Amino acid sequence: QVQLVESGGGLVQAGGSLRLSCAASGRTFSNYVIGWFRQAPGKEREFVAAINWSASTTNYADSVKGRFTISRDNAENTVYLQMNSLKSEDTAVYYCAAKGRYYYSTYYDAGGYHNWGQGTQVTVSS
């Protein structure tokens, strides 16, 4: 099992930027696909971005494409989510999650991830 801890959330004005971090401990970090998901009040958890074990493949939700960038540093056991041009609709609790490196094809499915962080709040004021 891998343990995940998110950080970097906060309050930002619309148009601003934040960088979220997902720090991992436990098993070999490069064995895992990492996904970012978010959940706004009263809404279901939704996929945001995912990165495969080697960082050679990334995918994004249409709503964040061109504004968010996911990256990873396996030497530092950390995945990042750079969020630019933030909008009020990006307000949510953001979670990172992990699953085995061979299961990237279903990167968008929250149910396929077996380890989750505690979440970090992102609030975008308009």
Backbone as a chain_set.jsonl record, in Angstrom:
{"seq": "QVQLVESGGGLVQAGGSLRLSCAASGRTFSNYVIGWFRQAPGKEREFVAAINWSASTTNYADSVKGRFTISRDNAENTVYLQMNSLKSEDTAVYYCAAKGRYYYSTYYDAGGYHNWGQGTQVTVSS", "coords": {"N": [[0.829, -1.191, 0.0], [0.336, 2.272, -0.596], [0.759, 5.436, 0.885], [-0.846, 8.557, 0.726], [-0.547, 12.099, 0.658], [-2.003, 15.163, 0.269], [-1.258, 18.585, -0.549], [-1.077, 22.203, -0.706], [-3.401, 23.475, -1.403], [-5.809, 26.225, -1.217], [-7.021, 29.634, -0.97], [-7.776, 31.529, -3.775], [-7.866, 34.123, -6.23], [-10.055, 34.385, -9.073], [-8.613, 33.523, -12.171], [-6.121, 33.24, -11.164], [-3.371, 31.145, -9.948], [-2.511, 27.897, -8.666], [-0.467, 25.37, -7.164], [-0.803, 22.063, -6.601], [0.345, 19.421, -4.51], [1.09, 15.96, -4.243], [2.19, 13.837, -2.056], [3.856, 10.798, -1.627], [4.239, 7.82, 0.314], [5.6, 4.73, 1.462], [5.109, 1.993, -0.487], [6.944, 1.283, -3.573], [7.007, 4.08, -5.471], [6.943, 4.413, -8.24], [5.479, 2.306, -9.139], [2.87, 3.001, -9.483], [-0.07, 4.351, -10.968], [-1.19, 7.67, -10.861], [-3.926, 9.623, -10.013], [-5.8, 12.66, -10.122], [-8.646, 13.883, -8.537], [-11.731, 15.649, -7.952], [-14.135, 17.116, -5.737], [-16.963, 18.957, -5.462], [-19.176, 20.809, -3.298], [-22.223, 19.122, -2.831], [-21.991, 17.778, -5.197], [-20.957, 15.01, -7.306], [-17.891, 13.127, -7.022], [-15.345, 13.917, -9.338], [-13.291, 13.175, -12.175], [-10.103, 14.658, -12.761], [-7.341, 14.746, -13.652], [-4.732, 12.531, -14.813], [-1.773, 10.508, -14.545], [0.626, 8.328, -15.93], [2.843, 5.651, -14.783], [5.43, 6.243, -15.625], [5.349, 8.828, -16.413], [4.994, 9.269, -19.09], [2.563, 9.408, -20.25], [-0.346, 11.347, -20.055], [-3.6, 12.445, -19.014], [-6.555, 14.454, -19.22], [-9.493, 15.972, -17.818], [-12.021, 17.423, -19.861], [-12.829, 19.894, -18.959], [-10.644, 21.053, -17.708], [-8.568, 20.968, -19.42], [-5.751, 22.326, -21.002], [-5.464, 24.236, -19.06], [-4.685, 23.06, -16.658], [-1.897, 21.147, -15.485], [-0.466, 18.024, -15.078], [2.164, 16.388, -13.386], [5.04, 14.374, -12.477], [7.497, 13.391, -10.083], [9.381, 10.864, -9.667], [11.633, 10.312, -8.196], [11.346, 11.961, -6.043], [9.026, 11.032, -5.045], [6.547, 12.273, -5.594], [3.649, 13.796, -6.963], [2.453, 16.398, -8.993], [0.022, 18.991, -9.463], [-0.407, 21.486, -11.48], [-2.253, 24.339, -11.576], [-3.67, 26.669, -13.552], [-5.145, 29.822, -14.598], [-7.497, 29.817, -13.037], [-10.923, 29.159, -12.279], [-14.129, 30.002, -10.857], [-15.677, 27.749, -10.833], [-13.863, 25.758, -10.412], [-13.62, 25.408, -7.77], [-13.378, 23.22, -5.107], [-12.85, 20.197, -3.166], [-9.805, 18.692, -3.573], [-8.451, 15.596, -4.471], [-5.813, 13.204, -4.456], [-5.07, 10.024, -5.882], [-4.183, 6.527, -6.032], [-3.317, 3.736, -8.121], [-2.517, 0.485, -9.427], [0.237, 0.207, -11.745], [-0.353, -1.05, -14.153], [-2.893, -0.527, -14.907], [-3.741, 1.712, -16.301], [-5.523, 2.33, -18.359], [-8.113, 2.783, -17.507], [-8.103, 5.286, -16.295], [-9.825, 7.372, -15.608], [-11.757, 6.472, -13.91], [-12.905, 6.637, -10.759], [-13.5, 4.565, -9.047], [-11.633, 2.612, -9.539], [-9.302, 3.17, -8.215], [-7.236, 2.538, -5.424], [-6.05, 3.681, -3.235], [-6.262, 6.637, -1.391], [-5.739, 10.112, -0.778], [-6.258, 12.571, 1.85], [-7.374, 14.855, 0.946], [-7.414, 18.268, -0.271], [-8.446, 21.6, 0.117], [-9.561, 23.738, -2.419], [-10.341, 26.969, -3.181], [-11.83, 29.251, -5.265], [-12.231, 32.546, -5.77], [-14.542, 34.799, -7.224]], "CA": [[0.0, 0.0, 0.0], [1.005, 3.562, -0.62], [0.028, 6.474, 1.588], [-0.829, 9.792, -0.043], [-0.883, 13.322, 1.386], [-2.092, 16.323, -0.6], [-1.005, 19.909, 0.015], [-1.008, 23.277, -1.686], [-4.685, 24.129, -1.621], [-5.976, 27.535, -0.595], [-7.955, 30.597, -1.558], [-7.139, 32.284, -4.851], [-8.813, 34.846, -7.082], [-10.24, 33.876, -10.428], [-7.5, 33.869, -13.035], [-4.875, 32.941, -10.491], [-2.773, 29.821, -10.067], [-2.097, 27.128, -7.501], [0.141, 24.089, -7.463], [-1.06, 21.033, -5.608], [1.312, 18.338, -4.423], [0.627, 14.686, -3.691], [3.393, 13.157, -1.593], [3.594, 9.386, -1.367], [5.164, 7.045, 1.135], [5.227, 3.325, 1.515], [5.635, 1.133, -1.535], [7.668, 1.928, -4.662], [6.094, 5.063, -6.07], [6.843, 4.254, -9.694], [4.558, 1.219, -9.443], [1.504, 3.469, -9.402], [-0.761, 5.421, -11.672], [-1.741, 8.656, -9.941], [-5.005, 10.451, -10.547], [-6.379, 13.747, -9.332], [-10.092, 13.994, -8.61], [-12.228, 16.735, -7.118], [-15.535, 17.032, -5.349], [-17.562, 20.199, -5.015], [-20.331, 20.565, -2.417], [-23.439, 18.696, -3.493], [-21.717, 17.138, -6.487], [-20.189, 13.771, -7.256], [-16.461, 13.239, -7.282], [-15.088, 13.859, -10.769], [-11.916, 13.047, -12.64], [-9.447, 15.889, -13.176], [-6.142, 14.463, -14.44], [-4.033, 11.308, -14.432], [-0.438, 10.348, -15.119], [1.046, 6.94, -15.783], [3.947, 5.464, -13.851], [6.677, 6.811, -16.139], [5.054, 10.202, -16.843], [4.971, 9.35, -20.551], [1.169, 9.581, -20.673], [-1.224, 12.098, -19.162], [-4.946, 12.693, -19.523], [-7.238, 15.521, -18.501], [-10.901, 16.24, -18.077], [-12.182, 18.514, -20.832], [-13.041, 21.156, -18.251], [-9.386, 21.613, -17.234], [-7.562, 20.821, -20.467], [-5.158, 23.591, -21.393], [-5.264, 25.095, -17.883], [-4.037, 22.269, -15.62], [-0.83, 20.255, -15.928], [-0.053, 17.032, -14.093], [3.536, 15.923, -13.576], [5.499, 13.582, -11.342], [8.927, 13.234, -9.837], [9.455, 9.584, -8.959], [12.738, 10.364, -7.235], [10.833, 12.665, -4.873], [7.751, 10.409, -4.656], [5.549, 13.348, -5.579], [2.932, 14.189, -8.165], [2.025, 17.79, -8.924], [-1.046, 19.467, -10.341], [-0.305, 22.927, -11.684], [-3.563, 24.836, -11.987], [-3.61, 28.055, -14.011], [-6.402, 30.407, -15.089], [-8.537, 29.194, -12.222], [-12.283, 29.675, -12.373], [-14.921, 29.728, -9.656], [-16.172, 26.373, -10.905], [-12.804, 24.841, -9.986], [-13.699, 25.278, -6.318], [-13.681, 21.842, -4.703], [-11.792, 19.471, -2.471], [-9.021, 17.943, -4.55], [-7.881, 14.368, -3.936], [-5.007, 12.361, -5.315], [-5.358, 8.619, -5.677], [-3.202, 5.648, -6.662], [-3.649, 2.363, -8.46], [-1.391, -0.22, -10.021], [0.765, 0.777, -12.983], [-0.827, -1.728, -15.356], [-4.325, -0.282, -15.064], [-3.9, 3.109, -16.707], [-6.569, 2.527, -19.37], [-9.327, 3.285, -16.84], [-7.589, 6.355, -15.452], [-10.902, 8.303, -15.287], [-12.717, 5.793, -13.043], [-12.499, 6.741, -9.357], [-13.658, 3.275, -8.386], [-10.484, 1.749, -9.77], [-8.167, 3.603, -7.389], [-7.374, 1.859, -4.147], [-5.499, 4.485, -2.157], [-6.666, 8.026, -1.528], [-5.318, 11.067, 0.221], [-7.33, 13.15, 2.669], [-7.941, 15.971, 0.202], [-7.016, 19.642, 0.024], [-9.499, 22.505, -0.356], [-9.238, 24.824, -3.337], [-11.449, 27.9, -3.29], [-11.549, 30.293, -6.239], [-13.194, 33.622, -5.605], [-14.781, 35.528, -8.48]], "C": [[0.864, 1.242, 0.0], [0.132, 4.568, 0.109], [0.228, 7.796, 0.852], [-1.248, 10.979, 0.822], [-0.863, 14.484, 0.407], [-1.754, 17.599, 0.168], [-1.047, 20.936, -1.105], [-2.324, 23.963, -1.981], [-4.748, 25.482, -0.925], [-7.018, 28.358, -1.299], [-7.207, 31.428, -2.593], [-8.221, 33.005, -5.656], [-8.919, 34.187, -8.445], [-9.13, 34.407, -11.331], [-6.143, 33.555, -12.447], [-4.439, 31.5, -10.666], [-2.507, 29.213, -8.7], [-1.371, 25.885, -7.999], [-0.119, 23.145, -6.297], [0.039, 19.976, -5.668], [0.652, 17.121, -3.805], [1.888, 13.905, -3.341], [3.052, 11.738, -1.174], [4.653, 8.784, -0.474], [4.682, 5.61, 1.154], [5.896, 2.547, 0.404], [6.322, 1.942, -2.639], [6.731, 2.803, -5.483], [5.901, 4.845, -7.556], [5.966, 3.069, -10.092], [3.123, 1.687, -9.637], [1.133, 4.51, -10.453], [-1.297, 6.374, -10.601], [-2.797, 9.478, -10.658], [-5.357, 11.563, -9.577], [-7.881, 13.773, -9.603], [-10.513, 15.19, -7.758], [-13.708, 16.536, -6.832], [-15.983, 18.361, -4.788], [-18.77, 19.88, -4.15], [-21.57, 20.195, -3.232], [-23.251, 18.009, -4.828], [-20.939, 15.846, -6.285], [-18.71, 14.055, -7.503], [-16.212, 13.069, -8.776], [-13.599, 13.788, -11.061], [-11.376, 14.403, -13.08], [-8.272, 15.582, -14.109], [-5.519, 13.16, -13.943], [-2.7, 11.244, -15.152], [0.004, 8.908, -14.909], [2.356, 6.878, -15.0], [5.221, 6.15, -14.31], [6.54, 8.261, -16.555], [5.039, 10.356, -18.349], [3.572, 9.616, -21.083], [0.405, 10.35, -19.604], [-2.58, 12.266, -19.829], [-5.642, 13.714, -18.626], [-8.732, 15.509, -18.797], [-10.996, 17.424, -19.042], [-12.263, 19.873, -20.137], [-11.741, 21.819, -17.789], [-8.29, 21.58, -18.291], [-7.066, 22.19, -20.919], [-4.902, 24.538, -20.235], [-4.485, 24.366, -16.783], [-2.953, 21.384, -16.249], [-0.454, 19.323, -14.79], [1.361, 16.582, -14.422], [3.928, 15.095, -12.359], [7.011, 13.538, -11.293], [9.069, 11.965, -9.011], [10.593, 9.55, -7.953], [12.302, 11.032, -5.929], [9.511, 12.091, -4.379], [6.609, 11.412, -4.598], [4.939, 13.539, -6.956], [2.412, 15.601, -7.948], [0.832, 18.026, -9.847], [-0.938, 20.982, -10.379], [-1.625, 23.422, -12.263], [-3.453, 26.321, -12.3], [-4.983, 28.515, -14.471], [-7.598, 29.828, -14.333], [-9.862, 29.938, -12.334], [-13.044, 29.315, -11.094], [-15.427, 28.288, -9.653], [-15.101, 25.328, -10.601], [-12.809, 24.653, -8.472], [-14.174, 23.888, -5.933], [-12.609, 21.362, -3.734], [-11.112, 18.586, -3.511], [-8.341, 16.765, -3.849], [-6.917, 13.762, -4.949], [-5.249, 10.907, -4.913], [-4.378, 7.781, -6.474], [-3.819, 4.309, -7.017], [-2.476, 1.779, -9.221], [-1.026, 0.271, -11.415], [0.225, 0.135, -14.242], [-2.286, -1.417, -15.674], [-4.618, 1.146, -15.507], [-5.108, 3.336, -17.616], [-7.875, 3.046, -18.768], [-8.969, 4.396, -15.87], [-8.689, 7.267, -14.913], [-11.862, 7.758, -14.223], [-12.234, 5.823, -11.589], [-12.567, 5.406, -8.635], [-12.484, 2.338, -8.544], [-9.269, 2.081, -8.933], [-8.343, 3.05, -5.975], [-6.763, 2.6, -2.972], [-5.815, 5.949, -2.426], [-6.024, 8.871, -0.435], [-6.523, 11.663, 0.935], [-7.985, 14.343, 1.985], [-7.391, 17.317, 0.644], [-8.027, 20.586, -0.63], [-8.915, 23.562, -1.285], [-10.481, 25.69, -3.472], [-11.042, 29.04, -4.209], [-12.633, 31.346, -6.115], [-13.321, 34.414, -6.902], [-14.855, 37.022, -8.233]], "O": [[1.976, 1.253, 0.529], [-1.091, 4.556, -0.03], [1.333, 8.113, 0.411], [-2.182, 10.88, 1.618], [0.162, 14.763, -0.213], [-1.943, 17.676, 1.382], [-1.05, 20.594, -2.287], [-2.359, 24.936, -2.735], [-3.863, 25.839, -0.147], [-7.794, 27.858, -2.113], [-6.134, 31.964, -2.315], [-9.356, 32.537, -5.744], [-7.993, 33.521, -8.908], [-8.758, 35.579, -11.263], [-5.13, 33.597, -13.145], [-5.041, 30.734, -11.418], [-2.306, 29.92, -7.712], [-1.621, 25.405, -9.105], [0.29, 23.398, -5.164], [0.586, 19.68, -6.731], [-0.231, 17.237, -2.954], [2.568, 13.378, -4.222], [2.08, 11.506, -0.456], [5.815, 9.187, -0.501], [3.514, 5.319, 0.896], [7.122, 2.452, 0.36], [6.274, 3.172, -2.621], [5.787, 2.317, -6.106], [4.81, 5.069, -8.08], [5.737, 2.853, -11.282], [2.244, 0.874, -9.924], [1.907, 5.412, -10.775], [-1.795, 5.937, -9.564], [-2.583, 9.964, -11.769], [-5.226, 11.413, -8.363], [-8.322, 13.694, -10.75], [-9.736, 15.681, -6.94], [-14.426, 15.878, -7.585], [-15.463, 18.836, -3.779], [-19.333, 18.791, -4.256], [-21.917, 20.874, -4.198], [-24.222, 17.691, -5.515], [-20.342, 15.62, -5.233], [-18.335, 15.064, -8.1], [-16.791, 12.187, -9.41], [-12.768, 14.275, -10.294], [-12.09, 15.198, -13.691], [-8.213, 16.097, -15.225], [-5.744, 12.741, -12.807], [-2.515, 11.837, -16.214], [-0.215, 8.333, -13.843], [2.908, 7.905, -14.606], [6.015, 6.595, -13.481], [7.512, 8.867, -17.006], [5.068, 11.482, -18.845], [3.411, 10.007, -22.24], [0.493, 10.049, -18.414], [-2.692, 12.232, -21.054], [-5.353, 13.818, -17.434], [-9.172, 15.095, -19.869], [-10.145, 18.314, -19.031], [-11.811, 20.881, -20.68], [-11.729, 23.018, -17.507], [-7.201, 22.112, -18.074], [-7.857, 23.094, -21.185], [-4.201, 25.537, -20.397], [-3.711, 24.989, -16.057], [-3.079, 20.936, -17.389], [-0.161, 19.765, -13.679], [1.714, 16.414, -15.589], [3.24, 15.109, -11.339], [7.7, 13.634, -12.308], [8.898, 11.99, -7.792], [10.519, 8.828, -6.959], [12.814, 10.718, -4.854], [8.935, 12.592, -3.413], [5.804, 11.4, -3.667], [5.623, 13.456, -7.976], [1.982, 15.954, -6.849], [0.663, 17.354, -10.865], [-1.326, 21.672, -9.436], [-2.054, 22.967, -13.324], [-3.176, 27.132, -11.416], [-5.875, 27.7, -14.705], [-8.585, 29.406, -14.936], [-9.91, 31.161, -12.463], [-12.636, 28.424, -10.348], [-15.585, 27.682, -8.594], [-15.403, 24.136, -10.54], [-12.071, 23.816, -7.953], [-15.231, 23.434, -6.37], [-11.6, 22.031, -3.515], [-11.767, 17.832, -4.232], [-7.74, 16.916, -2.785], [-7.168, 13.8, -6.154], [-5.584, 10.606, -3.767], [-3.808, 8.243, -7.462], [-4.709, 3.809, -6.33], [-1.554, 2.496, -9.611], [-1.895, 0.702, -12.174], [0.334, 0.725, -15.317], [-2.852, -1.984, -16.609], [-5.637, 1.72, -15.123], [-5.661, 4.436, -17.635], [-8.661, 3.687, -19.466], [-9.478, 4.439, -14.75], [-8.508, 7.88, -13.861], [-12.687, 8.503, -13.694], [-11.281, 5.132, -11.228], [-11.785, 5.146, -7.72], [-12.339, 1.38, -7.784], [-8.293, 1.332, -8.946], [-9.434, 3.085, -5.406], [-6.94, 2.189, -1.825], [-5.656, 6.437, -3.545], [-5.799, 8.406, 0.682], [-7.666, 11.301, 0.656], [-9.049, 14.79, 2.412], [-6.959, 17.483, 1.784], [-8.413, 20.394, -1.783], [-7.907, 24.195, -0.974], [-11.55, 25.2, -3.836], [-10.04, 29.715, -3.972], [-13.812, 31.067, -6.332], [-12.33, 34.666, -7.588], [-15.05, 37.795, -9.171]]}, "num_chains": 1, "name": "protein.A"}
